[in-house]
């Protein structure tokens, strides 16, 4: 879908002056973080939590805004993407968060005060979704499917290992920093998105009404019959290889 532009004005708020309160959606691939971020953005009270620290996105933003440093980019994002009540949000997989963490000046500039950890209990379903996304190049519902995915037992095993590793890295970070994040489960989010969003508003201490922010595009769930079929096939293959 070509009209989606995460760098465009659709996700901007009126210019914000000052240091906002900040939070991050700590995620792993295919955990529902993009969908969740759009739900939070719609409240009008939680900024526009998109994937700002993806390496490719960082370079695009720098070119678009005419800045050369990550700290300069953060300052520009604060101005554009902070909601009027003073909250700025971002979402990041560990592989995107770690470089930010290693840049001490940038990490201090963004100064995350809240951490929302979105997790998916069904890791196998998550891994299958990751393999499908890699093969189709359709990472979100705004992206067109470029080719038909093909079942790959080894690729699913690799994806499982990657997700487990990133999850462990997040847990290690939280433990080492004595951070007690808010936990949002993917499965619960799908079952009752309104409750999940209300929980975040309470977590950040937003007491007024969520006014709502206009959005021309809404992400949709991408799972299909292929995901179910692959899960059954993977489990059958796993059983057949067991000693």
C-alpha positions, -999 to 999 in steps of 0.1 A, spaced: 0 0 0 19 30 -12 1 59 4 14 51 40 41 76 50 55 72 85 76 103 79 47 125 68 25 150 85 -3 124 93 16 115 125 26 150 135 11 170 163 13 208 168 49 219 175 58 211 211 83 232 230 103 217 259 113 183 272 84 158 270 77 127 291 89 97 271 81 60 269 91 31 247 72 0 235 99 -27 240 91 -53 215 103 -83 194 94 -88 158 58 -98 151 45 -91 186 18 -66 175 38 -35 184 30 -16 152 -8 -22 157 -4 -13 193 15 19 185 -13 30 162 -39 24 189 -19 45 214 -15 73 188 -53 74 183 -58 85 219 -42 119 211 -24 117 245 5 93 239 24 108 210 30 88 178 50 57 189 66 45 156 98 27 148 121 58 149 153 40 157 153 14 129 188 22 113 172 29 79 146 52 94 172 71 114 190 80 82 158 89 64 148 112 92 182 129 94 180 137 57 144 148 59 150 171 89 185 183 80 202 171 111 235 151 114 234 137 149 210 114 168 206 139 195 195 165 169 171 141 154 156 133 188 150 171 195 132 174 161 111 143 168 102 157 202 89 189 185 69 171 158 57 139 175 49 149 211 12 151 219 -1 183 234 -2 169 269 36 163 267 40 126 259 64 112 233 65 75 225 86 52 203 87 15 197 118 -6 193 129 -41 189 161 -49 209 182 -48 178 171 -11 174 172 -2 210 207 -15 218 225 10 195 206 38 211 215 25 246 252 25 236 250 61 225 251 77 260 243 113 249 214 102 228 200 79 254 202 106 280 185 130 256 155 108 251 154 98 288 127 71 287 107 73 319 82 44 311 87 10 295 59 -10 280 70 -45 272 47 -62 246 51 -99 245 36 -128 226 29 -160 245 27 -182 214 63 -179 203 58 -205 175 30 -184 159 53 -154 163 82 -171 146 60 -183 117 47 -147 113 83 -135 111 92 -160 84 61 -151 64 69 -114 67 105 -120 56 95 -140 25 67 -117 14 84 -84 24 50 -74 39 59 -64 74 27 -45 81 -7 -45 64 2 -13 46 28 -32 26 19 -52 -5 28 -89 -6 57 -93 -31 57 -131 -33 39 -162 -21 55 -176 11 69 -212 11 70 -234 42 106 -237 57 111 -257 88 147 -245 93 137 -208 89 110 -212 115 136 -227 139 160 -198 133 132 -173 138 123 -189 171 159 -186 183 161 -150 173 129 -141 191 140 -160 222 174 -142 221 158 -107 218 134 -115 246 163 -126 269 181 -93 261 151 -72 270 147 -92 303 184 -88 310 182 -50 304 151 -46 327 168 -67 354 201 -49 353 184 -14 354 158 -25 380 130 -15 357 96 -30 362 79 -25 328 42 -26 321 35 -59 304 11 -61 275 3 -95 260 -4 -97 223 -31 -122 228 -49 -100 254 -44 -69 232 -62 -86 203 -90 -98 226 -96 -64 242 -76 -35 226 -96 -9 246 -86 -24 279 -49 -24 268 -50 12 258 -68 23 290 -41 5 310 -13 24 293 -31 58 299 -33 49 336 3 37 336 16 71 323 -7 90 347 -31 105 321 -62 116 340 -80 137 314 -101 124 285 -83 109 255 -94 133 228 -85 111 199 -62 118 169 -73 115 133 -57 88 112 -62 81 75 -48 46 77 -54 18 102 -32 -13 103 -49 -47 101 -40 -81 115 -20 -101 88 -24 -137 100 -41 -160 76 -47 -197 70 -11 -201 59 0 -194 95 -23 -220 109 -12 -246 82 25 -239 88 21 -243 126 5 -277 122 31 -288 97 60 -276 119 47 -295 149 43 -326 128 78 -322 114 92 -316 149 76 -348 162 89 -368 133 125 -357 140 123 -363 178 144 -392 191 
